[in-house]
Amino acid sequence: MNQNLPKFLLDKNLIPNVEINPDLNFLGTETAFGFGAEVIAVENSKKFPQIYKFHVGDTGPTTPEPIINTAIQALKDKQTKYGHYLGYLQVRQNIANYWSETRGVKIKPENILLEPAGKSVIEMALQTLITPDDKIIVPDPSYPVYESLAEFYHHGQILHWQAYKDPEKQNLKFRIEDLEKLFEKNQNIKLLIINTPQNPTGMMLDREILEQVAELVKKYKFFVLFDDIYDQITFGGRKHFSFLSIPGMLDYTVNLNGFSKNYAMTGWRLGFIVAPAWLIEIFGRMAINKWSNVNKVQQIVAGAIYGDVDLDGHHYPSIKDKVQKIINQDFVEYEKKGGFVSEALNLLKPYAVCNEAEGAFYLFPCFQKILDLPYVKNELKIKNDVELRNWFLHEKGVAVLAGSDFGQMGRKHIRFSYAEDREKHIIPGIKHILKTILELIKKSNITPPFEVDEVDNKVGELIKKYFD
Ligand SMILES: Cc1ncc(COP(=O)(O)O)c(C=O)c1O
């Protein structure tokens, strides 16, 4: 019997009756899902009238109607059999046209593969590109699935591009000099994973830093898994800059993208990869082995979002303009909520220090000084961000994620998602959080930045500023 069982089986007291792959010990998880189940359990226990949800990386809005209608039509047309393993040519052509237009580089259908959501490409890139001598760079903090799968397949081969933490401002920043050092000190780096706009921080990598990364690609010849799944969700006039827009970089890029976030289609599981044609050829063969094809209805939807689709004698008109109009409104709402949450948390300075919302729908405030409060440390005996997250859920009915679930550099941070409904979760939830933290400060015998009974007025001013 294999004694070395992964902790997630042991925790559930599930013991297999055969030897299993010991590498499962290295497989992590995405806490948003595991902790999400805990949130539902507390919600169902009815301990609190309501759980304020800031933990989910899911979209607040639901899928735009024209997308739903196209899918319904495709189902009525009985488009229910196997589809093309790469994605129908016209569908990939439509995506390629859009990508060429928005990235300013010629993308062809042979550079595209449809996949069941953006996530699938992480595993395929790790399975195809990495040899036992190769190293992979994962940003820290970052979306936990990169680290989890890289550890599972290639433990011992992972390096971290750690965000720099400014000791004064307490905010995080990815600096090129820290990345350069990794290349100077290590051989055989094959893959760098980057993500912008970023989960968990909500920060963006600007053109300059991506161009510097491209210089490193030219010098050291490695691949970039470029995850821009939140590419359209950007704020304050910022424009997303694609790594593919840098001349020559298509040859070195595996671009993860999809419909989950921009189009509010998380539950559909629909994504696509943009990569050099030879890699798409390999990924296509893997797709045949893994899932055969993305379901046919979804293929039609994916195509119609960018142009007309004609399939098996049926015509599906482009819904591009209608959909874009709808999602642009979603982005405006995200921007308002992001500004509101960031500024509201910063009212608690120096106890909470929050970054500016640049994109996606996340913020990553530093709660170090809250963890250092005597009452928190000595009375509540909360030692770290994970315990603080648990306390918030079980004692205060607030669901957030712990920063350290996203990497070492996330320690003492809390990840806030502000995707949820403004009236039901964001506004009342923020008031509740501010009051809770002010009480923690008071119970530590420290004068708070303002009084609990000032919260409603202060938040009221921010509501006027962001939502009126
Ligand atoms: C940075 C990042 N990449 C990829 C994904 C996966 O998205 P999908 O739903 O397309 O699998 C997520 C989802 O949360 C994400 O935050």
The ligand as an SDF file (V2000), in Angstrom:
LIG
                    3D

 16 16  0  0  0  0  0  0  0  0999 V2000
   -5.4940   34.0970  -14.7780 C   0  0  0  0  0  0  0  0  0  0  0  0
   -6.4730   33.0580  -15.1840 C   0  0  0  0  0  0  0  0  0  0  0  0
   -6.2010   32.2670  -16.2290 N   0  0  0  0  0  0  0  0  0  0  0  0
   -7.0360   31.3090  -16.6250 C   0  0  0  0  0  0  0  0  0  0  0  0
   -8.2300   31.1020  -15.9720 C   0  0  0  0  0  0  0  0  0  0  0  0
   -9.1180   29.9860  -16.4320 C   0  0  0  0  0  0  0  0  0  0  0  0
  -10.2130   30.4360  -17.1230 O   0  0  0  0  0  0  0  0  0  0  0  0
  -11.1940   29.4490  -17.8600 P   0  0  0  0  0  0  0  0  0  0  0  0
  -12.5250   29.5980  -17.1960 O   0  0  0  0  0  0  0  0  0  0  0  0
  -11.2350   29.9130  -19.2750 O   0  0  0  0  0  0  0  0  0  0  0  0
  -10.6490   28.0820  -17.7510 O   0  0  0  0  0  0  0  0  0  0  0  0
   -8.5670   31.8880  -14.8660 C   0  0  0  0  0  0  0  0  0  0  0  0
   -9.8010   31.6680  -14.1030 C   0  0  0  0  0  0  0  0  0  0  0  0
  -10.0330   32.1230  -13.0210 O   0  0  0  0  0  0  0  0  0  0  0  0
   -7.6660   32.9000  -14.4680 C   0  0  0  0  0  0  0  0  0  0  0  0
   -7.9430   33.7080  -13.4180 O   0  0  0  0  0  0  0  0  0  0  0  0
  1  2  1  0
  2  3  1  0
  2 15  2  0
  3  4  2  0
  4  5  1  0
  5  6  1  0
  5 12  2  0
  6  7  1  0
  7  8  1  0
  8  9  2  0
  8 10  1  0
  8 11  1  0
 12 13  1  0
 12 15  1  0
 13 14  2  0
 15 16  1  0
M  END
$$$$
